[in-house]
Amino acid sequence: QVHVVESGGGLVQAGGSLRLSCEASGSSFRIYTMGWYRQAPGMQREVVATILGGGYTTYADSVKGRFTISRDNAKNTAYLQMNSLKPEDTAVYYCSAARLGVYSWGQGTQVTVSS
């Protein structure tokens, strides 16, 4: 089973940028669909972006044009570049590695956007 660890969260002003990283353990990283999810206080966890091993990406409508998901299969790492951040992007961001319906989750990293 793969294990993932997120890093890169923090406090940023509205309009600023952050890059989150998600490092996965183990081999065969490329076979996993990597995803970024977020959960704001009192809200359900929602998908932000996903990327297949070959690079195909999907995005939530709320982040299209502002966030970019990417991966480096040689480094077993996925990234989420977040630009033009808004206060409503404030949440705990989680990385997932998924294969055949089985998800591995990281511990989450806090992103706080001040107005």
C-alpha positions as CSV (number, residue, x, y, z in Angstrom):
1,Q,0.0,0.0,0.0
2,V,1.3,3.4,-0.9
3,H,1.7,6.1,1.8
4,V,1.5,9.8,1.0
5,V,2.7,12.9,2.9
6,E,1.7,16.4,2.1
7,S,3.7,19.6,2.6
8,G,3.7,23.2,1.6
9,G,0.6,24.7,3.3
10,G,0.6,28.0,5.1
11,L,-0.9,31.4,5.5
12,V,-1.1,33.7,2.4
13,Q,-2.9,36.9,1.5
14,A,-5.7,36.9,-1.0
15,G,-4.2,36.9,-4.5
16,G,-1.1,35.1,-3.5
17,S,0.3,31.7,-4.4
18,L,1.3,28.4,-2.7
19,R,2.6,25.1,-4.0
20,L,1.6,21.9,-2.2
21,S,3.7,18.8,-2.6
22,C,2.6,15.2,-2.1
23,E,5.4,12.6,-1.8
24,A,4.4,8.9,-2.1
25,S,6.3,5.9,-0.8
26,G,6.8,2.7,-2.6
27,S,7.2,1.7,-6.2
28,S,4.9,1.9,-9.2
29,F,3.9,5.5,-8.5
30,R,2.8,5.9,-12.1
31,I,-0.1,3.5,-11.7
32,Y,-1.9,5.6,-9.1
33,T,-4.3,8.4,-9.8
34,M,-3.2,11.3,-7.6
35,G,-5.7,13.7,-6.3
36,W,-5.9,16.8,-4.2
37,Y,-9.0,17.3,-2.0
38,R,-9.9,19.9,0.6
39,Q,-12.1,20.2,3.6
40,A,-13.2,23.5,5.1
41,P,-14.6,23.7,8.7
42,G,-18.2,22.3,8.8
43,M,-18.0,21.2,5.2
44,Q,-17.6,17.9,3.4
45,R,-14.4,17.0,1.8
46,E,-14.4,18.0,-1.9
47,V,-12.2,17.1,-4.8
48,V,-10.0,19.9,-6.1
49,A,-8.0,18.2,-8.9
50,T,-6.9,14.8,-10.1
51,I,-4.2,13.6,-12.4
52,L,-3.7,10.2,-14.0
53,G,-0.3,8.5,-14.4
54,G,-0.1,9.6,-18.0
55,G,-0.9,13.2,-17.1
56,Y,-4.6,13.6,-17.8
57,T,-6.1,16.2,-15.4
58,T,-9.5,17.2,-14.0
59,Y,-10.4,20.2,-11.9
60,A,-13.2,21.5,-9.8
61,D,-15.0,24.4,-11.5
62,S,-14.1,26.6,-8.5
63,V,-10.3,26.3,-9.2
64,K,-10.1,26.1,-13.0
65,G,-7.7,28.6,-14.3
66,R,-6.1,29.2,-10.9
67,F,-4.8,25.8,-9.7
68,T,-2.6,23.4,-11.6
69,I,-2.0,19.8,-10.7
70,S,1.1,18.0,-11.9
71,R,3.2,15.0,-11.1
72,D,6.8,13.9,-11.4
73,N,6.8,10.1,-11.7
74,A,10.5,9.9,-11.3
75,K,10.3,11.6,-7.9
76,N,7.1,9.9,-6.7
77,T,5.6,13.3,-6.1
78,A,2.5,15.2,-7.1
79,Y,2.0,19.0,-6.9
80,L,-0.7,21.5,-6.6
81,Q,0.2,25.0,-7.7
82,M,-2.4,27.4,-6.4
83,N,-2.5,31.0,-7.8
84,S,-4.8,33.9,-7.3
85,L,-5.9,32.4,-3.9
86,K,-9.2,33.5,-2.4
87,P,-10.3,33.4,1.2
88,E,-12.8,30.7,0.2
89,D,-9.9,28.5,-0.7
90,T,-9.1,28.2,3.1
91,A,-9.2,24.5,4.1
92,V,-7.2,21.5,5.0
93,Y,-5.8,20.1,1.8
94,Y,-5.4,16.3,1.5
95,C,-3.5,14.3,-1.1
96,S,-4.7,10.9,-2.2
97,A,-3.3,8.0,-4.2
98,A,-6.0,5.9,-5.7
99,R,-6.0,2.6,-7.6
100,L,-8.9,0.3,-8.3
101,G,-11.1,2.2,-5.9
102,V,-8.7,2.0,-3.0
103,Y,-7.5,5.4,-1.6
104,S,-4.5,6.2,0.5
105,W,-4.7,9.6,2.3
106,G,-2.2,11.9,3.7
107,Q,-2.6,13.7,7.0
108,G,-3.5,17.0,5.4
109,T,-1.9,20.4,5.3
110,Q,-3.6,23.7,6.3
111,V,-4.0,26.4,3.8
112,T,-5.3,29.8,5.1
113,V,-6.0,32.7,2.8
114,S,-6.5,36.0,4.5
115,S,-8.5,38.8,3.0
